[in-house]
């Protein structure tokens, strides 16, 4: 199960709507081994595409250096789908290389960058196996 605070949830949804019709992508870092999504980092979709996302390699390396220095890890790795449901594509599954992360997909296909609702879903992807998990949005995460 993914437990995420309302502000981070809202920031991810806003990022997806703002980048529509292109896919957005980003990471929510947290303390190593804690499964606490605490630090939201919007990333650039280097592909600039409505059907594919790619982290900018320099930006991603810089983020990993920051996470290592802060004893953090990627707790949530997210991106949006602009024309399909919020379910990992074969490409998404092939790119999933963080077995401990929650892979969040936000579908903006129904409302684009308008005020309508989005489909926000989370998965675990390990060795090509996709398992959907419950998402609980809380006002704030409990103290660590």
Secondary structure, 3 states (H helix, E strand, C coil): CEEEEHHHHHHHHHHHHHHCCCCCEEEEEEECCCCCCCEEEEECECCCCCCCCCECHHHHHHHHHHHHHCCEEEEEEEEEECCCCCCCCHHHHHHCCCCCCEEEEEECCCCCCCCCCCEEEEEEEECCEEEEECEEEECCCCCC
